[in-house]
Amino acid sequence: MIWIVLIVVVVLLLLGPAWWVKHTLKKHGVDNSNLPGTGGELAEHLAARFKLELTVEETQQGDHYDPVDRAIRLEPRHFSGRSLSAVAVAAHEFGHALQHATGFRPLLWRTRLAKVALILQQLGAIAFLLAPFSALITRSPIITGMLILVGLSNMLFSVLMHFITLPVEWDASFKRALPLLRDGEYLDEAQIKCAEQVLTAAALTYVSAALKGILSVGQWWGLVRRLI
């Protein structure tokens, strides 16, 4: 019985946040003519208000702030949408732009580590690809295990990235985006509460991603221990 409970808890922790963010974004993603503008327009307005040299672009690659190009990129539904989700997401991404402009250290660390993560990701993928061939050709559990360990280093680094990302996302949402929306009177108090739900749900996806990474590392580590 206890194992069933544990399995249910793990599934909820892994899948719950992702489901909630999807549900919350959809719930508050309905266009509202009472809002003063779209997500893209809000981002452009904030950039002008704070005198930041930014470009605001539409993308199919997911909402994000690019510190290299100094660009806020929003999905079509958030770039052109006049909804609470669009406004909250745009304000959140502008929060990252403010972090960059003020030299917020966790964001700078994440940006540097992202370059390392890209290299490790490539090495990890190669190592996992070579591992089964090593097992068949060399029949050496040590060599195969070492290749898997290289792949695991990438997975561990990804977990670290998620834990570093969480405070960065939380700061962008609740110390920058929400105060901007409230103090600038872009939203009324009822709308602020809805925007807070959107931002909270989005932040929890990183918790879910970190937990998934830890679970994957545990599974692969068990395999390594059997091989070595």
C-alpha positions in Angstrom: 0.0 0.0 0.0 2.8 2.5 0.9 4.4 1.9 -2.5 1.2 2.8 -4.3 1.0 6.0 -2.3 4.6 6.8 -3.0 4.1 6.2 -6.8 1.0 8.5 -6.8 3.0 11.2 -5.0 5.9 11.0 -7.4 3.6 11.1 -10.4 1.8 14.1 -9.0 5.1 15.9 -8.3 6.4 15.2 -11.8 3.2 15.7 -13.9 1.1 18.0 -11.7 3.0 21.3 -12.3 3.2 20.8 -16.0 -0.6 20.1 -16.1 -1.3 23.1 -13.9 0.7 25.6 -16.0 -1.0 24.4 -19.2 -4.4 24.6 -17.5 -3.7 28.1 -16.0 -2.3 29.6 -19.2 -5.4 28.3 -21.1 -7.8 29.6 -18.4 -6.3 33.1 -18.5 -5.5 33.0 -22.2 -8.8 34.4 -23.4 -8.6 37.8 -25.0 -9.9 40.6 -22.9 -10.8 43.9 -24.6 -10.5 45.7 -21.2 -6.8 45.2 -21.2 -4.8 48.2 -22.6 -2.7 46.2 -25.1 -1.2 42.9 -26.2 1.8 41.1 -24.5 4.1 42.4 -27.3 2.9 46.0 -26.9 3.4 45.8 -23.1 6.9 44.6 -23.5 7.7 47.4 -26.0 6.1 49.9 -23.7 8.1 48.7 -20.7 11.3 48.8 -22.7 10.6 52.4 -23.6 9.6 53.4 -20.1 12.8 52.0 -18.6 14.9 53.2 -21.5 16.3 49.7 -22.3 17.5 48.9 -25.8 15.5 45.8 -26.5 13.8 44.2 -29.4 10.5 42.4 -29.0 9.9 39.6 -31.4 7.4 36.8 -32.1 8.8 33.3 -32.0 7.7 29.7 -32.3 10.5 28.5 -29.9 8.8 29.3 -26.6 8.7 32.6 -24.6 12.1 33.7 -23.4 14.6 36.5 -23.0 17.8 36.3 -25.0 20.6 38.1 -23.1 23.0 37.8 -26.1 20.7 39.6 -28.6 18.9 41.5 -25.8 15.6 40.4 -27.2 12.3 39.4 -25.6 10.7 36.7 -27.7 7.1 35.7 -27.2 4.9 33.0 -28.7 2.2 34.2 -31.1 -0.6 33.8 -28.5 1.4 36.0 -26.1 2.9 38.4 -28.6 -0.4 39.3 -30.3 -2.8 38.1 -27.5 -4.7 40.6 -25.4 -5.1 38.3 -22.4 -3.9 38.0 -18.8 -1.6 35.2 -19.7 0.0 37.3 -22.5 0.4 40.3 -20.2 1.9 38.2 -17.3 4.3 36.3 -19.6 5.4 39.5 -21.3 6.0 41.2 -17.9 7.9 38.1 -16.7 10.2 38.2 -19.7 10.8 41.9 -19.2 11.7 41.0 -15.6 14.6 39.1 -17.1 15.6 42.1 -19.1 15.6 44.2 -15.9 17.8 41.5 -14.2 20.2 41.7 -17.1 20.3 45.5 -17.0 21.0 45.6 -13.3 23.6 42.8 -13.3 21.5 40.3 -11.4 24.2 37.7 -10.6 22.1 34.5 -10.7 21.0 35.4 -14.2 24.6 36.0 -15.3 25.6 32.7 -13.7 22.8 30.9 -15.6 23.8 32.5 -18.9 27.4 31.4 -18.4 26.5 27.9 -17.3 24.1 27.5 -20.3 27.1 27.6 -22.6 28.8 24.8 -20.6 25.5 22.9 -20.5 25.4 22.9 -24.3 28.8 21.3 -24.5 28.0 18.7 -21.8 24.7 18.0 -23.6 26.6 17.1 -26.8 29.1 15.0 -24.9 26.4 13.3 -22.9 24.4 12.4 -26.0 27.6 10.9 -27.7 28.4 8.9 -24.5 24.9 7.4 -24.2 25.0 6.6 -28.0 28.3 4.8 -27.6 27.5 2.9 -24.4 25.5 0.1 -26.0 28.1 -0.4 -28.8 30.8 -0.5 -26.1 28.9 -3.2 -24.3 28.6 -5.3 -27.4 32.1 -4.7 -28.8 34.4 -4.5 -25.8 32.2 -6.4 -23.4 33.8 -4.3 -20.7 31.4 -3.2 -17.9 34.0 -0.6 -16.8 34.3 1.1 -20.1 30.5 1.0 -20.6 30.0 2.3 -17.1 32.4 5.1 -17.6 30.5 6.2 -20.8 27.3 6.2 -18.9 28.9 8.2 -16.1 29.9 10.8 -18.7 26.2 11.0 -19.7 25.2 11.2 -16.1 27.4 14.2 -15.6 25.4 16.0 -18.2 22.1 15.0 -16.5 23.4 16.2 -13.1 24.5 19.5 -14.6 21.0 19.9 -16.0 19.5 19.4 -12.6 21.9 22.0 -11.2 20.8 24.4 -14.0 17.1 23.9 -13.0 17.9 24.7 -9.4 19.8 27.8 -10.4 17.0 28.8 -12.8 14.2 28.6 -10.2 15.3 31.7 -8.1 16.0 33.5 -11.4 12.5 32.9 -12.6 11.0 33.6 -9.1 12.7 36.9 -8.9 11.7 37.9 -12.5 8.1 37.1 -11.7 7.5 38.2 -8.1 10.1 40.9 -7.4 9.9 42.6 -10.8 6.9 41.6 -13.1 4.2 41.7 -10.4 5.3 45.0 -8.8 5.5 46.5 -12.3 2.0 45.4 -13.2 0.6 46.6 -9.8 2.5 49.8 -9.3 2.0 50.8 -13.0 -1.7 50.1 -12.6 -1.7 48.0 -15.8 -4.0 45.6 -14.1 -6.6 45.9 -11.3 -6.3 43.9 -8.1 -8.5 41.0 -9.3 -6.4 40.7 -12.5 -3.2 40.9 -10.5 -4.3 37.7 -8.6 -4.9 36.0 -11.9 -1.5 37.1 -13.2 0.1 35.7 -10.0 -1.5 32.3 -10.7 0.0 32.3 -14.2 3.5 33.2 -12.9 3.4 30.7 -10.0 2.3 27.9 -12.3 5.1 28.7 -14.7 7.8 28.8 -11.9 6.7 25.4 -10.7 7.5 23.8 -14.1 11.2 24.2 -13.1 10.6 22.3 -9.9 9.0 19.5 -11.9 11.9 19.5 -14.4 14.5 19.3 -11.5 12.6 16.4 -9.9 12.4 14.6 -13.3 16.2 15.0 -13.7 16.9 13.6 -10.2 14.7 10.6 -11.0 16.5 10.0 -14.3 19.9 10.3 -12.6 18.8 7.7 -10.0 17.7 5.3 -12.6 20.9 5.5 -14.6 23.0 5.4 -11.5 21.4 2.1 -10.6 22.3 0.8 -14.0 25.9 1.9 -13.6 26.2 0.1 -10.2 25.0 -3.1 -11.8 27.6 -2.8 -14.6 30.6 -1.9 -12.6 
